[in-house]
Amino acid sequence: MSFETSIGSIEIRNPLILASGVLGTTYSTLQRAYEAGLGAVITKSIGPRPRSGNPNPSVFALQEIRSLINSIGLANPGYQSFRHDIEYLVKSETPTIVSIFGENQTEFSEVLDGLKDLNILGFELNFSCPNTEKGGSQIGTDSETVFNIVKTLKSKTDLPLWVKLTPNVSDIIEIANAAVRGGCDALVAINTIKAMVIDIQTKQPILGFKRGGLSGSAIKPVGVRYIYDLYESLGGRIPLIGVGGIYKGEDVVEYLLAGATAVEIGSAIGVAYPENMIRFITMKIKKYLKEHNYSSVGEITGGAHK
Ligand SMILES: Cc1cc2nc3c(=O)[nH]c(=O)nc-3n(C[C@H](O)[C@H](O)[C@H](O)COP(=O)(O)O)c2cc1C
């Protein structure tokens, strides 16, 4: 039974990828996630300069709905110090996608130029960053900006570029089309959904930054819907990667049926031993493939559209 997965020109041993951010920036934790059985890892999003985090608490667990709300934002060491960790990852033969962000095209270009010589699989562009040139709304909410950034970055490297879409838009298809016109190699959906929690006793927002982003089980149906819509609209022209609320093998199968070629797992890996979780997920997918007479995981993609 084959688990090998091609996402455009990228080939990985299975379709399970570590989502950006949940395990931080040190190479050893990312390497361990790969050794636990994932197909590849994505780094925390790296920007042009070191950025300190938002005030604590910056992560709050919503246990009753197996979800997290976080306001970690784009805290990161900056690409110059992070290069070192990526070099280690690459040396340890961990298939690595580097997530990058910037507040405008110039910043995105600076980070890409500073890392593109590394032996990585490709870049994931995190567009959930305030757009300083357009009044502070997220970069990924403006199709013209998305098109321009993707096109510029594409002209600078032959490495694959994945565009990670924010769900906080009124029309994700318009943004996706702009990314495809710009030349991206895959679309990733979704990042966290705008959310907040209030302590009713203190009457104050719980997160130090007040507002945050929701991840985990609560957002899985939203992610599945976006992948389904993207697959229907783009007709399988571009690989899709599903992310949001994956904890079990059944969740992975659901994303694949909706149209994803691969998936990313975030919150679940932040709270469990990855070795056990990945083993259980893989066992469940194998069982599903067997019961439905598939010989490879790739055959499931888009099954819900037939
Ligand atoms: C603590 C935390 C930090 C995150 N940091 C990033 C990040 O740096 N870049 C990014 O693109 N997404 C980031 N995300 C979003 C995840 O990559 C993922 O898109 C989202 O959590 C949904 O997947 P999940 O439900 O499996 O967690 C972060 C999520 C969490 C919970």
The ligand as a Gaussian input file, in Angstrom:
#p B3LYP/6-31G(d) Opt

LIG

0 1
 C        0.659000      28.055000      18.749000
 C        0.461000      28.208000      17.261000
 C        1.410000      28.912000      16.502000
 C        1.237000      29.054000      15.116000
 N        2.188000      29.721000      14.375000
 C        2.050000      29.808000      13.019000
 C        3.060000      30.423000      12.220000
 O        4.108000      30.869000      12.698000
 N        2.833000      30.497000      10.867000
 C        1.711000      29.983000      10.264000
 O        1.569000      30.058000       9.040000
 N        0.743000      29.370000      11.015000
 C        0.893000      29.281000      12.347000
 N       -0.066000      28.644000      13.099000
 C       -1.254000      28.085000      12.415000
 C       -1.067000      26.587000      12.110000
 O        0.025000      26.348000      11.254000
 C       -2.350000      26.011000      11.468000
 O       -2.605000      26.667000      10.245000
 C       -3.566000      26.173000      12.374000
 O       -3.213000      25.995000      13.733000
 C       -4.682000      25.180000      12.028000
 O       -4.230000      23.853000      12.157000
 P       -4.497000      22.954000      13.473000
 O       -5.956000      23.041000      13.781000
 O       -4.028000      21.580000      13.099000
 O       -3.668000      23.563000      14.561000
 C        0.085000      28.499000      14.484000
 C       -0.862000      27.808000      15.272000
 C       -0.682000      27.644000      16.627000
 C       -1.715000      26.882000      17.422000

